Amino acid sequence: MRAFLFPGQGSQSVGMGNALAQASPAARELFQEVDDALSQHLFRIMVDGPESDLTLTENAQPAIMANALATLRVMQREGGFSLADKGDYVAGHSLGEYSALCAAEAFDIATTAKLLKLRGRAMQAAVPVGEGAMAALLGADIGKAQALADAAAEGEVCTVANDNDPTQVVISGHRGAIERAVAMVKDHGIKRGVLLPVSAPFHCPLMQPAAEVMEEALAKAAINTPLLPVYANVLAAPIAEPAEIRARLVEQVTGRVRWRESVAAMWDAGVTEFVELGGKVLGPMVKRIAPDATVRSIVTMDDIEAALAEF
């Protein structure tokens, strides 16, 4: 069994998608569809930067999605690839869940781009700049991370945002609490705590205003039954009903990204091959969760051709 995976924020880089667009009319077409949907030259920012513009949450989120979906579009148009025939599940890390749903045709590309643009803006606006923070805990499992977050909170929000793999957990909340947590890592048997260069504290209760914005937007969005079940971040379990997809995407704004549990659940369900489209971020996490799994990242035209020859 095979699962297709879609990366989240942090996987963006200036120049992304450029080689694919130069090599394939199908990729160029998709990037144009996203630009048209957003009434913005997003692809120009992806290719030329500046990096400060690309890393803005409202640009990074649709850009990462566009890059992943362009990879898939090339495989479909130029290789006759069918996700429904070659995959069993899809999953994405945070914003990647939207990419996964689009790949599985629950959303069309324009709807996905608009939702992610709105999601990025709403998450940025939910907390004044400087009041929130996130930190990666390296050498931490979920138990140690939770104990540290509880100890550092002191009445402020400090919670596990991303349970990425057995060695990396991300915490999110008020800046003071996150800074206290980073200072206390050694006391909790954690190797390192690193403040992340993010503009807002994602996946924690401080994002509630953004969750309300997304609830309103998703209520109006057309959602189809996906071609494949998608593993929902907040459940670490597969869903396929449009109403549940809508509800879980709202919860996801404030809820924990249960990535480690999702990959483990897919492995337990019989998935032995994990294919990341448009990035090389999730593959290493998968190997730490399911060491015996086969992992493939598809980013370049060479990657696409090699994958199509094997699938």
C-alpha positions in Angstrom: 0.0 0.0 0.0 1.1 3.5 -0.8 0.4 6.9 0.8 1.1 10.3 -0.9 2.3 13.0 1.5 2.3 16.8 1.1 4.7 19.1 3.0 3.9 22.0 5.3 5.2 25.5 6.1 9.0 25.8 6.3 9.5 23.8 3.1 9.5 27.0 0.9 12.6 28.3 -0.8 13.2 31.0 -3.4 13.4 29.4 -6.8 10.8 26.7 -6.0 8.9 25.4 -8.9 11.0 27.2 -11.5 12.8 24.2 -13.0 9.5 22.3 -13.2 7.8 25.3 -14.9 10.6 25.6 -17.4 10.4 21.9 -18.2 6.7 21.3 -18.3 3.7 23.2 -19.8 1.5 21.3 -17.2 3.4 22.9 -14.3 3.2 26.4 -15.9 -0.5 25.9 -16.3 -1.0 25.1 -12.7 1.1 28.0 -11.4 -1.0 30.3 -13.7 -4.2 28.9 -12.3 -3.1 29.7 -8.7 -2.0 33.2 -9.8 -5.4 33.8 -11.4 -7.3 32.5 -8.4 -5.4 34.8 -6.1 -5.2 37.8 -8.5 -1.5 37.9 -7.5 1.8 37.1 -9.2 2.6 34.4 -6.6 4.7 32.4 -8.9 7.0 35.4 -9.5 7.6 35.6 -5.7 8.2 31.8 -5.6 10.9 32.1 -8.3 12.5 35.5 -7.6 11.6 36.2 -4.0 12.5 38.2 -2.1 12.6 35.6 0.6 10.9 38.0 3.1 7.9 38.0 0.8 7.9 34.3 0.2 8.1 33.5 3.9 5.0 35.6 4.7 2.5 33.1 5.9 -0.2 34.2 3.4 2.3 33.6 0.5 4.1 30.6 1.8 1.0 28.5 2.3 -0.4 28.7 -1.2 3.1 28.6 -2.7 4.0 25.3 -1.0 0.6 23.9 -2.1 1.2 25.1 -5.7 4.6 23.5 -5.9 3.4 20.1 -4.7 0.3 20.1 -6.9 2.4 21.2 -9.9 4.5 18.0 -9.4 1.3 15.9 -9.3 -0.1 17.7 -12.4 3.1 17.0 -14.4 2.8 13.3 -13.4 -0.9 13.2 -14.5 -0.6 15.1 -17.8 2.8 13.8 -19.0 2.9 10.4 -17.5 -0.8 9.3 -17.4 -0.5 9.0 -13.6 -3.7 8.4 -11.5 -3.6 9.1 -7.8 -6.7 6.9 -7.3 -5.1 4.0 -9.0 -1.6 4.3 -7.5 -2.4 5.4 -3.9 -4.4 4.2 -0.9 -4.2 7.3 1.3 -3.2 10.9 1.2 -1.9 13.1 4.1 -0.4 16.5 4.6 1.5 18.3 7.4 -0.6 21.3 8.6 -1.3 23.3 5.4 -0.3 20.2 3.5 -3.6 18.7 4.5 -5.2 21.2 2.0 -2.8 20.1 -0.7 -3.6 16.4 0.0 -7.4 17.2 -0.2 -6.8 19.1 -3.5 -4.7 16.2 -4.9 -7.6 13.9 -4.0 -10.1 16.3 -5.7 -12.0 17.2 -2.6 -11.2 20.8 -3.5 -10.4 22.4 -6.8 -7.1 24.3 -7.2 -8.7 27.7 -7.1 -10.6 27.0 -3.9 -7.5 25.5 -2.3 -5.4 28.6 -3.2 -8.0 31.0 -1.8 -8.5 29.0 1.4 -4.8 28.9 2.1 -4.3 32.6 1.3 -7.1 33.4 3.8 -5.8 30.9 6.3 -2.3 32.4 6.2 -3.7 35.9 6.7 -6.1 34.9 9.5 -3.3 33.0 11.3 -1.0 36.0 11.0 -3.7 38.4 12.3 -4.9 36.3 15.2 -2.0 37.3 17.5 -0.1 40.6 17.5 3.4 40.2 16.2 5.8 39.5 19.1 3.2 38.1 21.5 3.5 34.5 20.3 6.3 32.1 19.5 7.0 28.5 18.6 10.0 26.3 19.5 11.3 23.0 18.2 12.3 20.5 20.9 15.0 18.2 19.6 15.5 14.9 21.3 12.1 15.1 22.8 9.2 12.7 22.7 5.6 13.7 23.2 5.7 12.8 27.0 8.8 15.0 27.7 7.4 17.8 25.5 4.1 17.8 27.3 5.7 17.9 30.7 7.9 20.8 29.7 5.0 22.7 28.2 3.0 22.2 31.4 5.9 23.4 33.6 6.6 26.5 31.5 3.1 27.7 31.0 2.7 29.6 34.4 -0.9 30.6 33.4 0.0 31.4 29.8 -0.6 29.2 26.7 2.2 26.7 26.1 1.1 23.6 24.3 2.3 20.9 21.9 1.6 22.1 18.4 3.3 19.5 16.2 4.1 15.9 17.2 6.4 15.4 14.3 8.4 12.2 15.0 9.8 10.3 18.1 12.7 12.8 18.3 11.1 16.2 17.4 8.1 18.0 18.9 7.1 21.7 18.4 5.5 23.8 21.1 3.5 26.9 20.6 2.0 29.7 22.7 2.7 33.0 24.4 6.3 34.2 23.8 7.1 34.3 27.5 6.0 30.7 28.1 7.9 29.4 25.0 11.1 31.2 26.1 10.8 29.8 29.6 10.3 26.3 28.0 13.5 26.7 25.9 15.4 27.7 29.0 14.2 24.6 30.9 14.8 21.9 28.2 17.8 20.3 30.0 15.8 19.9 33.2 13.3 17.8 31.3 15.9 15.5 29.6 15.5 17.3 26.2 18.6 17.8 24.1 17.8 21.3 22.6 15.1 23.9 22.3 15.2 26.2 19.3 12.9 29.2 18.8 11.5 29.0 15.3 11.5 31.9 12.8 7.7 32.1 12.5 5.4 35.1 12.5 2.7 33.6 14.7 2.1 30.8 17.2 0.3 28.2 15.0 -1.7 25.2 16.2 -2.5 26.5 19.7 -5.6 28.1 21.4 -4.3 31.6 20.5 -5.3 30.8 16.9 -9.0 30.7 17.8 -9.8 34.0 15.8 -8.3 32.3 12.7 -10.3 29.1 13.4 -13.5 31.3 13.3 -12.5 32.9 10.0 -11.8 29.4 8.5 -15.1 28.0 9.8 -17.0 30.7 7.9 -14.9 30.3 4.7 -15.1 26.5 4.8 -18.9 26.6 5.3 -19.2 28.3 1.9 -16.5 26.1 0.1 -17.5 23.3 -2.2 -16.1 20.1 -0.9 -16.3 16.8 -2.8 -15.8 13.3 -1.5 -12.0 12.7 -2.0 -10.8 10.0 -4.4 -8.8 8.6 -1.5 -9.2 8.9 2.3 -7.2 11.6 3.9 -5.5 11.2 7.3 -6.7 14.2 9.3 -4.0 15.9 11.4 -6.2 16.3 14.4 -7.4 12.7 14.4 -4.5 10.7 13.1 -7.2 8.7 11.3 -8.6 8.7 7.8 -11.7 10.7 6.9 -13.7 11.0 3.6 -17.0 12.7 4.3 -17.2 16.4 3.2 -18.9 17.5 6.5 -16.1 15.9 8.6 -13.4 17.3 6.3 -14.8 20.8 6.9 -15.0 20.3 10.7 -11.5 18.8 11.0 -9.9 21.6 9.0 -11.5 24.1 11.4 -10.2 22.2 14.4 -6.7 21.9 12.8 -6.1 25.7 13.1 -5.9 25.5 16.9 -5.3 21.7 17.2 -2.2 19.6 17.3 -0.6 18.2 14.1 -0.5 14.5 15.1 2.0 13.6 12.4 3.9 10.9 14.2 0.6 9.1 15.1 -0.7 9.6 11.5 2.3 7.9 9.9 2.3 5.1 12.5 -1.4 4.6 11.9 -0.9 4.4 8.1 2.0 1.9 8.7 -0.3 -0.2 10.9 -3.0 0.0 8.2 -0.6 -1.7 5.8 1.1 1.3 4.1 4.7 0.4 3.3 5.6 3.2 0.8 5.4 6.9 1.5 5.8 9.3 -1.4 6.3 13.0 -0.6 5.3 15.4 -3.5 7.0 18.7 -3.8 9.4 18.5 -0.8 12.0 16.5 1.1 10.9 17.4 4.6 8.5 14.7 5.6 10.5 11.7 4.3 13.1 11.8 7.1 10.3 12.1 9.7 8.6 9.0 8.2 11.8 7.0 8.5 12.2 7.9 12.2 8.5 6.8 12.8 8.5 3.7 10.5 12.1 2.7 9.9 11.2 -0.2 7.6 9.1 2.0 5.3 10.1 2.9 1.7 10.3 6.6 1.4 10.5 8.6 -1.9 10.5 12.4 -2.5 9.4 13.7 -5.9 10.6 17.3 -6.6 12.4 17.4 -9.9 11.6 16.2 -13.4 14.2 13.4 -12.9 12.3 12.4 -9.8 9.0 12.4 -11.7 10.4 10.3 -14.5 12.0 7.8 -12.1 8.8 7.5 -10.2 6.6 7.0 -13.2 8.8 4.2 -14.5 8.3 2.4 -11.2 4.7 3.0 -10.3 
